């Protein structure tokens, strides 16, 4: 039981997702990640390094303990990373993007 309790504690997020504010700027060269509480900057860069010419070209900006923005060299690299890392198909993503409302 103690092992299960430790696993559940580990699975909790430290902070809530950062909300999209009405006057937020959309960064086409960046990807927002949530649920990275137990990942380091090195872990995130290592995951996305295949989409960069150099691991140092990736910039990780931490928003809080659970959220960060990963900035890529270009909009094309960010889009490629998003599509290749997505758990849903492009067709499913199309439907999601139509439902996204900011503000």
C-alpha positions as CSV (number, residue, x, y, z in Angstrom):
1,X,0.0,0.0,0.0
2,X,2.9,2.4,0.8
3,X,4.3,1.8,-2.7
4,X,1.0,2.7,-4.3
5,X,0.7,5.8,-2.1
6,X,4.2,6.9,-3.3
7,X,3.3,6.4,-6.9
8,X,0.2,8.5,-6.5
9,X,2.1,11.3,-4.8
10,X,4.6,11.2,-7.7
11,X,1.8,11.5,-10.2
12,X,0.4,14.7,-8.7
13,X,1.1,18.0,-10.5
14,X,2.8,20.6,-8.4
15,X,0.8,23.4,-10.0
16,X,-2.2,23.9,-12.3
17,X,-1.9,24.6,-16.0
18,X,-1.1,28.2,-16.9
19,X,-4.3,29.6,-18.4
20,X,-4.3,31.3,-21.8
21,X,-5.0,35.0,-21.1
22,X,-7.1,37.1,-23.5
23,X,-4.2,39.3,-24.6
24,X,-1.6,36.5,-24.9
25,X,0.7,36.4,-27.9
26,X,0.7,33.2,-29.9
27,X,4.3,32.0,-30.4
28,X,4.4,29.9,-33.5
29,X,8.0,28.8,-32.8
30,X,7.2,27.4,-29.4
31,X,5.3,24.5,-27.8
32,X,3.6,24.7,-24.4
33,X,4.1,21.7,-22.2
34,X,2.2,20.8,-19.0
35,X,2.9,17.9,-16.6
36,X,6.7,18.2,-16.7
37,X,6.9,18.5,-12.9
38,X,9.6,15.8,-12.6
39,X,11.5,16.6,-15.8
40,X,14.6,18.8,-16.0
41,X,15.6,21.2,-18.7
42,X,18.1,18.6,-19.8
43,X,15.3,16.0,-20.1
44,X,13.1,18.2,-22.2
45,X,16.0,19.3,-24.5
46,X,17.0,15.7,-24.9
47,X,13.4,14.7,-25.9
48,X,13.2,17.5,-28.6
49,X,16.9,17.5,-29.8
50,X,16.0,15.6,-32.9
51,X,14.1,18.7,-34.1
52,X,17.0,21.0,-33.7
53,X,20.4,21.4,-35.4
54,X,21.9,21.6,-31.9
55,X,20.5,20.9,-28.4
56,X,21.6,24.4,-27.4
57,X,19.3,25.9,-30.1
58,X,16.3,24.8,-28.0
59,X,15.3,27.2,-25.2
60,X,13.2,26.0,-22.3
61,X,11.3,28.8,-20.4
62,X,9.8,27.5,-17.2
63,X,6.4,29.1,-16.4
64,X,6.0,27.3,-13.1
65,X,7.0,23.8,-11.7
66,X,4.5,22.0,-14.0
67,X,4.6,24.1,-17.2
68,X,7.2,25.3,-19.7
69,X,7.5,26.7,-23.2
70,X,10.0,25.1,-25.6
71,X,11.3,27.5,-28.2
72,X,12.6,26.1,-31.4
73,X,14.8,27.6,-34.2
74,X,11.8,28.2,-36.4
75,X,8.1,27.8,-36.8
76,X,8.6,24.8,-39.1
77,X,10.7,23.0,-36.5
78,X,8.1,23.6,-33.8
79,X,5.3,22.4,-36.0
80,X,7.3,19.3,-36.9
81,X,8.0,18.6,-33.2
82,X,4.3,19.1,-32.4
83,X,3.0,16.8,-35.1
84,X,5.7,14.1,-34.6
85,X,5.2,14.1,-30.8
86,X,1.4,14.2,-30.9
87,X,-0.7,11.4,-29.5
88,X,-3.5,12.1,-31.9
89,X,-3.7,12.1,-35.7
90,X,-3.6,15.3,-37.8
91,X,-7.3,14.8,-38.6
92,X,-8.2,14.7,-34.9
93,X,-6.0,17.8,-34.3
94,X,-7.9,19.7,-37.0
95,X,-11.1,19.2,-35.0
96,X,-9.4,20.3,-31.8
97,X,-8.0,23.5,-33.2
98,X,-11.5,24.5,-34.4
99,X,-12.8,24.2,-30.8
100,X,-10.0,26.2,-29.2
101,X,-11.3,29.5,-27.8
102,X,-8.9,32.0,-26.2
103,X,-10.3,34.6,-23.7
